[in-house]
Amino acid sequence: MVLFNAATKELTAKIVYYGPGLCGKTTNLQHVYDTLPGEGRGKMLSLATQTDRTLFFDFLPIDLGTIRGMKTRVQLYTVPGQVFYDATRKLVLRGADAVVFVADSQAPALESNKESFQNLITNLKEQGTDLSKIPHVIQWNKRDTPNALPVGTLNKEINLFHVPTFEACAMRGEGVKETLTGVARLVLKSLAEKYGGGVVEEPAVMLGGAPPPPPPPAMESTKPLEVEELSAGELLEEIDEFPVDSAFSSHHAPVTAHMPQSSVVEIPVVLDRSIFNGANPVEIKLKLYIK
């Protein structure tokens, strides 16, 4: 369930890392957190159990683009993988906009991977959500282990909805960034289709890269603007061409913003005819400066 913050012009998407115990969910988030710039991330919160941890933090990536001018903030969660923490998994999974399923590539872990994936489907159904309808990716973690199953076998047994997959070794940070970037782009595309008419304004840099340099400051001009100088007689001729507004007395006539076409400034002026009653003409000169 995406959250909107009109004050900061941000929308927040929730991504949950799901999978069996000790598959590498916490390692993924810890690596992401450690590699993010400090000013763009929130504080990491940890809820430790006897055998696992539930982690949470949010950050503002710079590569995801915007939807209708709103930046996308990402909240990352992990869930405890052990079977007896199912109630906690349901709670953390509530309102998720996307899921990363982290699978242990080792052959002995195949059954626990399948059970955990089915548990994900079941828990989402209880919340009225179909996994096939929300953005999700699968990470094949621990690809560096000698007993890792072929990717084809893992896809056949676990990837029931044929979603994007990523090979990884989270302990070394390999494939972690690619997994997060992949699911984050799916989230942004989904949110754009729901709220932005499918339009995503793409950024110029990638996740974790340096932000674009600020634009150079505009040059401050102190050169005076050239304004045409009109004599009193010319001013009266200009005034006579405009209709008199009923809101003013017969002694005052509003003058609409009128300047020569070559001028870059328009100034509304109201003149009192009584100042021109003298025998000698009155000359008015205007000079405008921009600071």
URDA-V121987 format. One record per pair of residues at least 4 apart in sequence whose C-alpha atoms are under 8 Angstrom apart, sorted by the first residue. I is the first residue (numbers start at 1). J is the second residue. D is the distance in Angstrom with one decimal. If there is no record, write none. Layout:
# URDA-V121987
{{I J D} {I J D}}
This chain:
# URDA-V121987
{{1 13 7.2} {1 14 7.3} {1 95 4.6} {1 96 6.1} {1 97 5.8} {2 11 6.7} {2 12 5.6} {2 13 5.1} {2 14 7.1} {2 95 7.9} {2 97 6.8} {3 11 5.5} {3 12 5.0} {3 13 6.9} {4 9 7.7} {4 10 6.1} {4 11 4.4} {4 12 6.4} {5 9 5.7} {5 10 5.3} {5 11 6.0} {6 10 6.8} {9 69 7.4} {9 70 4.9} {9 71 6.5} {10 70 5.0} {10 71 4.7} {10 72 5.7} {10 73 6.5} {11 70 6.5} {11 71 6.3} {11 72 5.1} {11 73 6.0} {12 72 5.8} {12 73 4.6} {12 74 5.6} {12 75 6.9} {13 72 7.1} {13 73 6.3} {13 74 5.0} {13 75 6.0} {13 96 7.7} {13 97 6.0} {13 187 7.5} {14 74 6.1} {14 75 4.7} {14 76 6.2} {14 77 7.6} {14 95 7.3} {14 96 5.1} {14 97 5.2} {14 98 6.6} {15 74 7.1} {15 75 6.0} {15 76 5.1} {15 77 6.3} {15 96 5.9} {15 97 6.0} {15 98 4.8} {15 99 5.5} {15 100 7.2} {16 76 5.9} {16 77 4.7} {16 78 5.7} {16 79 7.5} {16 92 7.6} {16 93 6.6} {16 96 6.4} {16 98 6.5} {16 99 4.9} {16 100 6.2} {17 25 6.0} {17 76 7.4} {17 77 6.0} {17 78 4.7} {17 79 6.7} {17 99 5.9} {17 100 4.7} {17 101 5.9} {17 102 6.8} {18 25 7.0} {18 78 6.3} {18 79 6.0} {18 81 7.5} {18 99 6.8} {18 100 6.0} {18 101 4.8} {18 102 6.1} {18 120 7.6} {19 23 6.6} {19 25 7.1} {19 79 7.8} {19 81 5.9} {19 101 5.5} {19 102 5.1} {19 103 6.1} {19 113 6.9} {19 116 5.7} {19 117 6.9} {20 80 7.9} {20 81 4.4} {20 82 6.5} {20 102 7.8} {20 103 7.2} {20 104 7.9} {20 112 6.2} {20 113 6.0} {20 116 5.5} {21 52 7.4} {21 80 6.7} {21 81 3.9} {21 82 5.2} {22 52 7.8} {22 81 7.2} {23 102 6.4} {23 103 6.0} {23 104 5.0} {23 141 7.2} {24 28 6.2} {24 102 6.8} {24 104 7.6} {24 141 7.0} {24 170 6.6} {24 171 8.0} {25 29 6.6} {25 78 6.2} {25 79 8.0} {25 102 6.3} {26 30 6.0} {26 53 7.2} {26 54 7.8} {26 55 7.1} {26 78 6.6} {27 31 6.1} {27 170 6.0} {27 171 6.5} {28 32 6.3} {28 170 5.6} {28 171 8.0} {28 173 7.6} {28 176 6.1} {29 33 6.0} {29 55 7.7} {29 76 7.5} {29 78 7.7} {30 34 6.1} {31 35 6.2} {31 170 7.6} {31 173 6.4} {31 176 7.6} {32 36 6.3} {32 176 7.3} {32 177 7.1} {33 41 7.7} {33 44 7.9} {35 208 7.6} {36 40 7.2} {36 41 6.9} {36 208 6.3} {37 41 6.9} {37 208 7.6} {38 42 8.0} {40 59 5.6} {40 60 5.4} {40 61 7.3} {41 57 7.5} {41 58 5.9} {41 59 3.9} {41 60 6.3} {42 57 5.8} {42 58 5.2} {42 59 5.7} {43 57 5.9} {43 58 7.5} {44 55 7.0} {44 56 5.7} {44 57 4.6} {44 58 7.8} {45 55 5.7} {45 56 5.1} {45 57 6.2} {46 53 6.6} {46 54 5.7} {46 55 4.6} {46 56 6.5} {47 53 5.6} {47 54 5.0} {47 55 6.3} {48 52 6.2} {48 53 4.3} {48 54 6.2} {49 53 5.7} {49 54 8.0} {52 80 5.6} {52 81 7.3} {52 82 7.8} {53 78 7.8} {53 79 7.4} {53 80 6.0} {54 77 7.2} {54 78 5.3} {54 79 5.2} {54 80 5.8} {55 76 7.9} {55 77 5.6} {55 78 5.3} {55 79 7.4} {56 75 7.2} {56 76 5.7} {56 77 4.6} {56 78 6.8} {57 75 5.9} {57 76 5.7} {57 77 7.0} {58 73 7.1} {58 74 5.5} {58 75 4.1} {58 76 5.9} {59 73 5.9} {59 74 5.5} {59 75 6.6} {60 71 8.0} {60 72 6.7} {60 73 4.6} {60 74 6.2} {61 72 7.4} {61 73 6.8} {61 74 7.4} {61 207 6.1} {61 208 7.3} {62 203 7.4} {62 205 6.9} {62 206 6.8} {62 207 5.9} {62 208 7.3} {62 209 7.7} {62 211 6.9} {63 202 7.7} {63 203 5.6} {63 204 7.2} {63 205 5.5} {63 206 4.6} {63 207 4.9} {63 208 7.9} {64 72 7.1} {64 184 7.3} {64 185 6.5} {64 188 7.1} {64 202 6.9} {64 203 6.7} {64 206 7.9} {64 207 7.6} {65 71 6.8} {65 72 7.4} {65 200 6.4} {65 201 5.2} {65 202 4.4} {65 203 4.8} {66 70 5.2} {66 71 4.8} {66 72 6.4} {66 200 5.9} {66 201 5.1} {66 202 6.9} {66 203 7.8} {67 71 6.8} {67 72 7.9} {67 192 6.2} {67 195 7.9} {67 196 5.8} {67 199 6.7} {67 200 5.4} {67 201 6.3} {68 196 6.1} {68 199 7.7} {68 200 7.8} {68 201 7.8} {69 201 7.9} {72 188 7.8} {77 92 7.4} {78 92 7.9} {79 88 7.2} {79 89 5.4} {79 92 6.6} {80 85 6.3} {80 88 7.4} {80 89 6.6} {81 85 7.1} {81 116 7.8} {82 86 7.6} {85 89 6.5} {86 90 6.3} {87 91 6.4} {88 92 6.2} {89 93 5.9} {90 94 6.3} {90 123 6.1} {90 124 8.0} {93 124 7.6} {94 127 7.2} {97 134 6.9} {97 135 7.1} {97 187 6.8} {98 134 6.1} {98 135 4.9} {98 136 5.4} {98 183 7.2} {98 187 6.4} {99 135 6.7} {99 136 4.6} {99 137 6.7} {99 183 7.7} {100 136 5.6} {100 137 5.2} {100 138 5.8} {100 139 7.1} {100 179 7.9} {100 183 7.1} {101 117 7.5} {101 136 7.5} {101 137 6.3} {101 138 4.7} {101 139 6.2} {102 138 6.0} {102 139 4.9} {102 140 6.4} {102 141 6.5} {103 113 5.8} {103 138 7.2} {103 139 6.0} {103 140 5.2} {103 141 5.8} {104 109 6.1} {104 110 7.4} {104 113 6.9} {104 140 6.3} {104 141 5.3} {104 142 6.1} {105 109 7.1} {105 110 7.4} {105 140 5.7} {105 141 5.7} {105 142 5.7} {105 143 6.1} {105 145 8.0} {105 148 4.9} {105 149 5.7} {105 154 7.6} {106 110 7.0} {106 142 7.2} {106 143 7.9} {106 145 6.9} {106 147 5.4} {106 148 4.2} {106 149 5.9} {107 147 6.0} {107 148 5.9} {107 149 5.6} {109 113 6.1} {110 114 6.3} {110 154 8.0} {111 115 6.1} {112 116 6.0} {113 117 6.2} {113 158 7.4} {114 118 6.2} {114 157 7.2} {114 158 6.0} {115 119 6.1} {116 120 6.2} {117 121 6.5} {117 158 7.1} {118 122 6.2} {119 123 6.1} {120 124 6.2} {120 131 8.0} {121 125 6.2} {121 130 7.2} {121 131 5.9} {122 126 6.4} {123 127 6.6} {124 128 6.4} {124 129 5.0} {124 130 6.2} {124 131 6.7} {125 129 5.0} {125 130 5.8} {125 131 7.9} {129 133 7.6} {129 134 7.9} {130 134 6.9} {131 135 7.9} {131 136 7.7} {132 161 6.3} {135 183 7.0} {135 186 5.8} {135 187 6.1} {135 190 7.4} {136 163 6.9} {136 164 7.9} {136 183 6.3} {136 186 7.7} {137 163 5.7} {137 164 5.3} {137 165 5.7} {137 166 7.9} {137 179 7.6} {137 182 7.6} {137 183 6.1} {138 159 7.5} {138 163 7.2} {138 164 6.6} {138 165 4.7} {138 166 6.4} {139 165 5.5} {139 166 4.7} {139 167 5.8} {139 168 6.6} {139 179 6.7} {140 151 7.7} {140 165 7.1} {140 166 6.0} {140 167 4.8} {140 168 5.9} {141 167 6.1} {141 168 4.7} {141 169 5.4} {141 170 6.6} {142 148 7.3} {142 168 6.3} {142 169 4.9} {142 170 7.1} {143 148 5.9} {143 167 6.6} {143 168 6.0} {143 169 5.8} {144 148 7.3} {144 169 6.5} {149 153 6.6} {149 154 6.8} {150 154 6.6} {151 155 6.1} {152 156 6.2} {153 157 6.3} {154 158 5.8} {154 159 7.2} {155 159 4.7} {155 160 7.7} {155 162 7.8} {156 160 7.3} {159 163 6.8} {164 182 7.9} {165 179 7.9} {166 175 6.6} {166 178 7.3} {166 179 6.0} {167 175 6.0} {168 173 7.7} {168 174 5.2} {168 175 4.2} {168 176 6.5} {169 173 6.2} {169 174 5.0} {169 175 6.5} {169 176 7.7} {170 174 5.7} {170 175 6.9} {170 176 6.1} {173 177 7.8} {175 179 6.0} {176 180 6.4} {177 181 6.0} {178 182 6.0} {179 183 6.4} {180 184 5.9} {181 185 6.1} {181 207 7.2} {182 186 6.5} {183 187 6.2} {184 188 6.2} {185 189 6.1} {186 190 6.2} {187 191 6.1} {188 192 6.0} {188 200 7.6} {189 193 6.3} {189 198 7.0} {189 200 7.2} {190 194 6.4} {191 195 5.9} {191 196 7.1} {191 198 8.0} {192 196 4.4} {192 197 6.0} {192 198 4.5} {192 199 5.8} {192 200 6.2} {193 197 5.3} {193 198 4.1} {193 199 7.4} {194 198 7.3} {196 200 7.5} {204 212 7.4} {205 209 6.2} {205 210 7.2} {205 211 6.8} {205 212 7.2} {220 291 7.3} {221 290 6.8} {221 291 6.8} {222 289 6.9} {222 290 5.9} {222 291 5.8} {223 289 7.1} {223 290 7.4} {224 287 7.4} {224 288 6.2} {224 289 4.8} {224 290 6.9} {225 287 7.2} {225 288 5.9} {225 289 6.2} {225 290 7.8} {226 263 7.4} {226 287 7.3} {226 288 7.8} {227 263 6.6} {227 286 6.7} {227 287 6.5} {227 288 7.6} {228 260 7.5} {228 263 7.9} {228 286 8.0} {229 284 7.2} {229 285 5.4} {229 286 6.8} {230 234 5.8} {230 235 6.1} {230 283 7.2} {230 284 6.7} {230 285 7.0} {231 235 6.2} {231 281 8.0} {231 282 7.1} {231 283 4.9} {231 284 6.4} {232 236 6.3} {232 276 7.5} {232 281 6.0} {232 282 5.3} {232 283 5.2} {232 284 6.9} {233 237 6.4} {233 281 7.4} {234 238 6.2} {235 239 6.2} {236 240 6.2} {237 241 6.8} {238 242 7.5} {239 253 7.5} {239 255 6.5} {242 253 8.0} {242 254 7.9} {242 255 6.8} {242 256 8.0} {243 253 7.6} {244 248 7.6} {244 250 7.8} {244 252 7.8} {244 253 5.1} {244 254 6.7} {245 253 6.4} {245 254 6.6} {248 252 5.8} {248 253 6.7} {248 254 7.8} {249 253 7.8} {251 272 6.7} {251 273 6.6} {251 274 7.7} {252 270 7.3} {252 271 6.8} {252 272 5.7} {252 273 7.0} {253 270 6.5} {253 271 7.0} {253 272 7.7} {254 269 6.9} {254 270 4.9} {254 271 7.3} {255 268 6.3} {255 269 5.5} {255 270 5.5} {255 271 7.6} {256 267 8.0} {256 268 5.3} {256 269 6.9} {257 266 5.3} {257 267 4.9} {257 268 4.2} {257 269 7.0} {258 266 6.1} {258 267 6.6} {258 268 7.0} {259 263 6.3} {259 265 7.1} {259 266 5.8} {259 267 7.4} {273 277 7.3} {275 282 7.9} {276 281 6.7} {276 282 6.5}}
